[in-house]
Amino acid sequence: MVRESKAMASTVTSRRKQLGNELRHARNAARMTQQQVAEVLGCTQGKVNKIESGAVGVKLGDVRSMLNAFGINGDEADTLMNLARAAAGQRGHWSGYRSVVPHWFRTFTDLEPAAAEILTWHGERIPGPLQSEHYMLKQFTEAGATDVTSLVRNRLDRKAVFEQQQPPYYRFIISEGALRRAPGGSAPAVMLDQVEHLLALDKHPRVYVHVLPFGARLAAVPNDFTIMRFPDRTRDFVYIEHSAGGLYLDDVKDFNIFVDSWDRLRGAALERQETRQFLKELAELYRTQMQA
């Protein structure tokens, strides 16, 4: 099943549905029935069923009451409350500089920190979490963005996923083309900064970067995509971005097609140490170009 995500609740992996899934599993873990939850909220069992299926929204106060009844607190409660705020479309979570994030991408950024493993492929650009600040500035400026500062701050915020207590395994495959195509054309200083930034990321034990060189033996490469896998109850999905928005796919057959595609790319890409050597040689090339 595929739906185009141009509004907060229009995708199969929308926040409302995701929240409902989380609340249902939390209820089951607490060994409570929907009728018991209905009594806590002062509503009907049918409404609880609709909340868990994502058919209707739920007030933040009701979410808090449910979490208290389920015995959920601490970080887990905070995560679910943040998801509830996003599902409700509240400005608080996406106000200020975060408001520059388009609605169709907010589901992705909400779920990114909760993933167990993220597999991503990019052919012509450096993916957001790997971008150096210099690269970001150049990209947003060349795109004619009106609020570059907010865009950069938001993108830097996403890097916090690498530093959280239990970060996902984030596995990137990047085409050689993404490392040679600078935003706005030739910019060896920008690309040197970017390549050195990638080399520095090697310190992160759960970040893996693999370069797909031009000489890789593949019939063709697909468009960019990202696979998100979750540790338990959240449904795995594939995210595909395009000029008008983004697609979220969670049909098992579609999901497996992209997993197979990623595996083929990974098989043709350089190993981690080979990638590091490739980046070092590319850095020297950009240094030479800067001195010319």
N, C-alpha and C positions, 0 to 999 in steps of 0.2 A: 504494500500500500504506500502511495506517495502523495503527499500534499505539499503545496508550496507555502512556505512560512513567511507571510508578509504582515502578520499581526501576532500578538503575544499568545493567543490561544488557538491558532489555526493549524498547528502541526500535530502529527500523531504522537510526538514526544513533547507536547506542550507542557508548560509548568503545571497547569491545573490537573492534567492527567497524571503527571509525575508525582505531584503532591498526593493525589488520591491513592496511587499505588503505595506510596510510603506510609500513608495513614492506615491503609488496609493491612499491610504487613505488620505494622506496629501493633494494631489491634489484635491480630492473630497471635503475635508473640506474647501479648499480655493476657491471652486466653479470654478475651471478651467477645461478646456477640454484638451485632449491629444494634439489636434492641437495647442492650445495656448502654451502649454509647448514646443512643437516642435519648435515654432517660437522663444521662449526664447533661446533654445539650438542651433538653426540653423540646425535642422535635420528634418526628416520626422515623420509624426504621427505614422507610422508603427514602427519606431525605439523606440519611447516612449512606445508604447504598448509592445514591446519586453523587454524593461527595467523593466516595471512594472510586467511582467509575470516571470521575472528572466531568460529569454531565452538568454540574452546577458549581458555583463558587462557594467559598466558605469564609466566614468572618475570622479575623485574626484571633479574636477572643475565644471563638469556638475551637480553633486549632490549639490554642494554649490549654483550654480545658481538656481537650482530648489527650494532649501530651501528658498533662498532670495525671489523668486517669490511667494512662499506660505506664506511668512511672518513668517517663523519659525526661532527662534534664541535661544540663551541661552542654558540651559542644554539639551533641546530636540534636538537642532541642533547638539550639541556635541555628543550626543548618536547616532544619525543617521550618523554622519561623521565617528565615530568609527566603526559602522557596515559597512559602505561603504569601509573603509580601509581593514577590515577583508574580505569582499566580493571580494575585488580586490587582495587579497593575498599579501598585502604589508608587508614587513619585519618590518616596524616601530612598528606596534602594537604587533608583536610577536617576536621582537628581544630581545637580551640580555637573562636574565634568563627566560623570558616568552617563549622563543623558545623551551624549554623542553616539553611544552604541545603538545601532539600528535595532528595531524591535525583533526582526527576524534572526538576529545573532545572539540575543540575550539568553535564550534557552541554552545555547552552546556554552556561554561563559558561566551560567549558573551551575551547569553540570560538570564542567571541566575539572574542578577541584575534587569532585566526588568519584571520579573514574578510577578504576584499578589499573587500566592500561589504555593508552591512546596511541594509535598507529596513524601516521599522516604522511601524505605524499604531496609534494609541490614541484611543479615543473618549471615555472618561469619567475617565481618570486620567493623571497625568504618568508617563511611563515611567521606570524606575529610574535609568538613566544620566543623565537630565536633572534629577532631583529635587534641590532644595536641601536642605541638612541640616535646616532648620526644617520643611520639608514632610515629610521622612522621619520625623522625631520625632513629628510630629502624626499621621501615618498609622499608625505602629506603635503609638502610645499608644492611639489610638481603636480599633484592632483588638484591644486587650487583650493584646498580645504580652508575654511574660514576660521576654524577654532583649532589650530594646530596644537596649542598647549594642552587642551583637554584631551585630544586624541592621543597624544604622547603619554600623558599621565594615565589614561585608561589602559593603554597597551603595556605600560610598565607595571601596572597593577596585576596584569595577567601573569607576569613572571613570578609572582608570589607562589604560584602552584609548585614551583621547583623547591621552595623552601619550607613548605608545610610539613608537619610532623610525619605524615604518611603520604608522601606525594605519589601520584600515579607513575607507572613506567611509561615514559613519553619517548616514543620511537619515531624519529623523523627520517624520511628518505627525501633528499633534495637533488634535483637535477643539476648537472654541471651548468646548465643554462641559467639557473637562478643565481649562481655565484659569479656569473660573467655579465649579466644584464643589470646594470645599475638603474635605479629610478631616474628618469630624465636623460638617459644617455651616459656616455663615458664619464666616470667619476672615480678614478683610482683611489683617491683618499677615502671616499665613502666605503668602497668595497674592501679596502685594506682594514678599515675599522671593523667592518662586518665580519671578515674572515678571522681576525684576531679575537673578536667576541665569541665566535663559534669554538675556537681553540680553547678559550677560557672556560667554556661550559663543560669541558671534559671532566672537570672536578666533580660534577654532579653524578652520583652513582646510578641514578635512575633516568638519566637523559642519554639517549643514544642517537647519534647523527651519522647517517650513511649517505655518501654521495653516489649518485648514479651518473657515471661518466658518459660522454658522448659515444664512446666505443663499446658500450654495453650491448650484449647480444639480445636484443628484443625486437619483435616485429613492429611494435608501436608502443607508445605510452598513453595511459588514460589521462583524463582531466583530473585536476586536484580533488582530493577527497580526504576525509578524516574518519577513522573508525574509533568509536568509544565503547569500551567494555567496562562493566561495573561489577563490584565484588559480590553482590547478592541479588537483591530484589529489583533493582532498576534495570529496565530493558535496554540491551545493547542496541546501538544504532550507528548509521553512517550519515555523515553530514557532507553535503556538496554545496558549495557556494557558487553563485553566478551573478551576473550584472544586475539582476532585478531582485535578488533576495537569496534565499537558501532553501535547500531541500533536506528533510530529515527522513531517512528510510529505516524502518525497523522490522520489515518483513524478513523472515528467516532466510528465504531463498535469495532475496536481493542482498541481504547482509553477507551471506556466504560467497556470493559472486565477488564482492569487493575484498573480502578476506583473501580469496584466491588471487585476485589481482595484486594485492599488496605483497603477498608471498612471492609472486613472480618478480616483482620489482626488487624485493629484498634479496632474492637469489642472484640477481644481476648486479646489485649495487656493491660498492666496496665495503670491506670489513671495517671495523672501528679504527684499528691502527692504520690501515691503508687510507682511510678517510683523513685521519690526522696528518699523514705525510702529504696527501694531496693538498690539504689546506695550507700547510707550511710552504709548499712550492708555489701555490697561488699567491700567498702573501708576498713572497719574494718578487713575483712578477709585478704585483701592484706597486711595490716599493720602487722597482726599476722604472716603471711608467711615471711615477711621481718625480723622479729625478731627471727624466729626459727633458 
